[in-house]
Amino acid sequence: MKKIIFFLFSVIALSSCVDYGNNPVSNDYFVKINGVKTINNDTVYVAINDVVLMEMFDAQGNKVNAVFYSSNQNSSIGSGTIASIQYPTVGVYRITASLIDGSKTIYVYINVTKSTAYTLKINNLAVVSGSTFNATTTQALRFKVTDSYGNVVKTSFDFGDGNKVTTNDSVSIYYANAGNYTLKATTGTKVMTLTMHVTKGSAEAIILISSSISGSTIIAVLGFRCDAIPNFSSVKPTYVAGEIPGYSWNKYDVSEVVSIGGVNYFKWNTSVISGGKFRLSWIQLKDGQPVFSYDGSNWAYDANSIFWNTTDYLFYFYLRINSNNLVVISPS
């Protein structure tokens, strides 16, 4: 009898000391930190002494009982459906969340910073929480939140139009319809709100959809309005042709179409040195033409475009890096 009691006591003692961090990582469970969904090996930014609330869920979104550990402690910081911890010093700490039986485990890294200051940026420009931002339906908008050190932090964006995204990076969107939208950006325990006042944008022939900068080189995605091509057909092969900075005349196949503000645009990728001059047009084969030739094509035009040149009937424009380190498209 004594041996049986001793055996049971030993099993209980051992189970209370299990290091769940050694168990297989779960791909079908997730953890919410301060209400923000995280997956395995995500990093969440918080400030010193912020309360960090932890909950574990199954693949269907049902809250489950779990045991939570932190790398700055060798024992459980809580168990059940929710647990919490505060970090008094700067550092990166690993939280281990495991089911009670240890069969499912998720790791989340908590990056603790000194400051509680977070900045919401749109197209790399800081905006004030509670203010109004004016945009158009044809304007590409890139959102991110940074901490006091300039780090982009994990944020849940609710754009107010039914579109919700959680990301560790920046995110780019268009508002498809004009109107006023309430944007919410949630970073840890901080919530920033913004009124997005969106008006219908003019359907310019050429727009800048997205861009990034690598040294002095611009990597850009341009959009060209489909209906600027005479007798446009969605099933015909489409090309961009012209003088690209650093290249001679050539043609490039264009295959993808995107709808922005209710207007269809061809997407075209390019990589150029800042300030290079484009002299281009977008074209489709004329009816009855089986193969590409410059003379056998319908050339796009838009006399109302700021980029249109009446001398040789081509579009002239530049991609530049401005004083705010943003890529802009300009006619001169």
SULKARA-V800244 format. One record per residue. N is the residue number from 1. SS is DSSP state (H for helix, E for strand, C for the rest). Layout:
n=N ss=SS
n=N ss=SS
//
This chain:
n=1 ss=C
n=2 ss=H
n=3 ss=H
n=4 ss=H
n=5 ss=H
n=6 ss=H
n=7 ss=H
n=8 ss=H
n=9 ss=H
n=10 ss=H
n=11 ss=H
n=12 ss=H
n=13 ss=H
n=14 ss=H
n=15 ss=H
n=16 ss=C
n=17 ss=C
n=18 ss=C
n=19 ss=C
n=20 ss=H
n=21 ss=H
n=22 ss=H
n=23 ss=C
n=24 ss=C
n=25 ss=E
n=26 ss=C
n=27 ss=C
n=28 ss=C
n=29 ss=C
n=30 ss=E
n=31 ss=E
n=32 ss=E
n=33 ss=E
n=34 ss=C
n=35 ss=C
n=36 ss=E
n=37 ss=E
n=38 ss=E
n=39 ss=C
n=40 ss=C
n=41 ss=C
n=42 ss=E
n=43 ss=E
n=44 ss=E
n=45 ss=E
n=46 ss=E
n=47 ss=E
n=48 ss=C
n=49 ss=C
n=50 ss=C
n=51 ss=E
n=52 ss=E
n=53 ss=E
n=54 ss=E
n=55 ss=E
n=56 ss=E
n=57 ss=E
n=58 ss=C
n=59 ss=C
n=60 ss=C
n=61 ss=C
n=62 ss=C
n=63 ss=E
n=64 ss=E
n=65 ss=C
n=66 ss=E
n=67 ss=E
n=68 ss=E
n=69 ss=E
n=70 ss=E
n=71 ss=C
n=72 ss=C
n=73 ss=C
n=74 ss=C
n=75 ss=C
n=76 ss=E
n=77 ss=E
n=78 ss=E
n=79 ss=E
n=80 ss=E
n=81 ss=C
n=82 ss=C
n=83 ss=E
n=84 ss=E
n=85 ss=E
n=86 ss=E
n=87 ss=C
n=88 ss=C
n=89 ss=C
n=90 ss=C
n=91 ss=E
n=92 ss=E
n=93 ss=E
n=94 ss=E
n=95 ss=E
n=96 ss=E
n=97 ss=E
n=98 ss=E
n=99 ss=E
n=100 ss=C
n=101 ss=C
n=102 ss=C
n=103 ss=C
n=104 ss=C
n=105 ss=E
n=106 ss=E
n=107 ss=E
n=108 ss=E
n=109 ss=E
n=110 ss=E
n=111 ss=E
n=112 ss=E
n=113 ss=E
n=114 ss=C
n=115 ss=C
n=116 ss=C
n=117 ss=C
n=118 ss=C
n=119 ss=E
n=120 ss=E
n=121 ss=E
n=122 ss=E
n=123 ss=C
n=124 ss=C
n=125 ss=E
n=126 ss=E
n=127 ss=E
n=128 ss=C
n=129 ss=C
n=130 ss=C
n=131 ss=C
n=132 ss=E
n=133 ss=E
n=134 ss=E
n=135 ss=E
n=136 ss=E
n=137 ss=C
n=138 ss=C
n=139 ss=C
n=140 ss=C
n=141 ss=E
n=142 ss=E
n=143 ss=E
n=144 ss=E
n=145 ss=E
n=146 ss=E
n=147 ss=C
n=148 ss=C
n=149 ss=C
n=150 ss=C
n=151 ss=C
n=152 ss=E
n=153 ss=C
n=154 ss=C
n=155 ss=E
n=156 ss=E
n=157 ss=E
n=158 ss=E
n=159 ss=C
n=160 ss=C
n=161 ss=C
n=162 ss=C
n=163 ss=C
n=164 ss=E
n=165 ss=E
n=166 ss=E
n=167 ss=E
n=168 ss=C
n=169 ss=C
n=170 ss=C
n=171 ss=E
n=172 ss=E
n=173 ss=E
n=174 ss=C
n=175 ss=C
n=176 ss=C
n=177 ss=C
n=178 ss=C
n=179 ss=E
n=180 ss=E
n=181 ss=E
n=182 ss=E
n=183 ss=E
n=184 ss=E
n=185 ss=E
n=186 ss=E
n=187 ss=E
n=188 ss=C
n=189 ss=C
n=190 ss=E
n=191 ss=E
n=192 ss=E
n=193 ss=E
n=194 ss=E
n=195 ss=E
n=196 ss=E
n=197 ss=E
n=198 ss=E
n=199 ss=E
n=200 ss=C
n=201 ss=C
n=202 ss=C
n=203 ss=C
n=204 ss=C
n=205 ss=C
n=206 ss=E
n=207 ss=E
n=208 ss=E
n=209 ss=E
n=210 ss=E
n=211 ss=E
n=212 ss=E
n=213 ss=E
n=214 ss=E
n=215 ss=C
n=216 ss=C
n=217 ss=E
n=218 ss=E
n=219 ss=E
n=220 ss=E
n=221 ss=E
n=222 ss=E
n=223 ss=E
n=224 ss=E
n=225 ss=E
n=226 ss=H
n=227 ss=H
n=228 ss=H
n=229 ss=C
n=230 ss=C
n=231 ss=C
n=232 ss=C
n=233 ss=C
n=234 ss=C
n=235 ss=C
n=236 ss=C
n=237 ss=C
n=238 ss=E
n=239 ss=E
n=240 ss=E
n=241 ss=E
n=242 ss=E
n=243 ss=E
n=244 ss=C
n=245 ss=C
n=246 ss=C
n=247 ss=C
n=248 ss=C
n=249 ss=C
n=250 ss=E
n=251 ss=E
n=252 ss=E
n=253 ss=E
n=254 ss=E
n=255 ss=C
n=256 ss=C
n=257 ss=E
n=258 ss=E
n=259 ss=E
n=260 ss=E
n=261 ss=C
n=262 ss=C
n=263 ss=E
n=264 ss=E
n=265 ss=E
n=266 ss=E
n=267 ss=E
n=268 ss=E
n=269 ss=E
n=270 ss=E
n=271 ss=E
n=272 ss=E
n=273 ss=E
n=274 ss=C
n=275 ss=C
n=276 ss=C
n=277 ss=E
n=278 ss=E
n=279 ss=E
n=280 ss=E
n=281 ss=E
n=282 ss=E
n=283 ss=E
n=284 ss=E
n=285 ss=E
n=286 ss=C
n=287 ss=C
n=288 ss=C
n=289 ss=C
n=290 ss=C
n=291 ss=C
n=292 ss=C
n=293 ss=C
n=294 ss=C
n=295 ss=C
n=296 ss=C
n=297 ss=E
n=298 ss=E
n=299 ss=E
n=300 ss=C
n=301 ss=C
n=302 ss=C
n=303 ss=C
n=304 ss=C
n=305 ss=C
n=306 ss=C
n=307 ss=C
n=308 ss=E
n=309 ss=E
n=310 ss=C
n=311 ss=C
n=312 ss=C
n=313 ss=C
n=314 ss=E
n=315 ss=E
n=316 ss=E
n=317 ss=E
n=318 ss=E
n=319 ss=E
n=320 ss=E
n=321 ss=E
n=322 ss=C
n=323 ss=C
n=324 ss=C
n=325 ss=C
n=326 ss=C
n=327 ss=E
n=328 ss=E
n=329 ss=E
n=330 ss=E
n=331 ss=C
n=332 ss=C
//
